[in-house]
């Protein structure tokens, strides 16, 4: 397992990642769900560092890891992971699909093309490939429409008898389980659950009894008991963010944000009244101001659309960001700060709030997006420090 680390000496910025917060959040949601939980570590564990998070979860007893891409699953295997992994998104003739069969990675099937490619790889390798059949219950992305399930089941019966395919799971994904209106959310979940139940009945009629039956995402695990079956998949809640902050905040859900983004002030300088700040002068100093330069920007994943809408925390004080956020830097107005702020001072952009900073969820709202995007878009120029 990747060891805990320290910020690079004199680093301009870094992201502290709390492994204990992630494990605490996992346990919190698992207790609510009351069934086994698949921990989703796609997109480099939502930007938190899968090389550290995945083995940490395994030592905590997590049975299932979930990823989107076959390449993500193979990276986990290359790092030494030997537990159960599900990968669910492929493209035609993706060589990593066959490699996943060889590496004992479970694969999702949303159409006949995927089933045929997986079966072909299994024949070449002389082994059984395990799949989870995904049903499109109303999200209208990947997944088998119920109208096509019968023909695929006929193929599956033959492939199972041949010994090249084993059906480990049947699953789907919820569209609006996190809707701000609980009634609308429940109506949506109920409608999708009805389709899912119909699909499960067809599997039963075909004599196929999957081990893992999973419909619920984080929102389902938290708010919709009827969606949980015997396995749920959790992503964003494990990293301490809310699936919909308008419905419930992280604090209200008893979750702790695991990522804290820190930078060091590059400089402090005085500008006269009337000075325009940053590109297009979207903010103008109405008086003589003390401006601080924070050396991160949208090239690091800081959303430009948050310009003039957020604050950062320096020495326990919230200080407004001003002007347009640029590729590598943005400006804060420290004029009214009573703290001792100077070049090199630590700036907390978002995190758990332990230092007075905003959350990634709040940055998401300020930029017209969601907390998911704030943490996952953080770029490679920001080292992750696992604490």
ABEGO torsion letter per residue (X at the ends): XBBBBBBBBGBABBBBBBAAAAAAAAAAAAAAAGBBBBBBABGGGGGAGAAAAAAAAAAAGBABBBBABAAAAAAAAAAGBABBBBBABBBBGBAAAAAAAAAGBBBBBABAAAAAAAAAAAAAAGBBBBBBBBBBAGAGBBEBBAAAAAAAAAAAAAAAAAGABBBABBBBBBAAAABABAAAAAAAAAAAAAAAAAAAAAAAAAGBBBABBBABBAAAAAABAAAAEABBBBBAAAAGBBABAAABBAAAAGBBBABBBBBBBABBBBBBBGBBBEBGGABBBABBBBBBBBABBAAAGBBAAABGABBBBBGGBBBBBBEBBBAABBBBBAAABABBBBBGBBBBABEAGAAGBBBAAAAAAAAGBBAAAAAAABBAABBBBBX
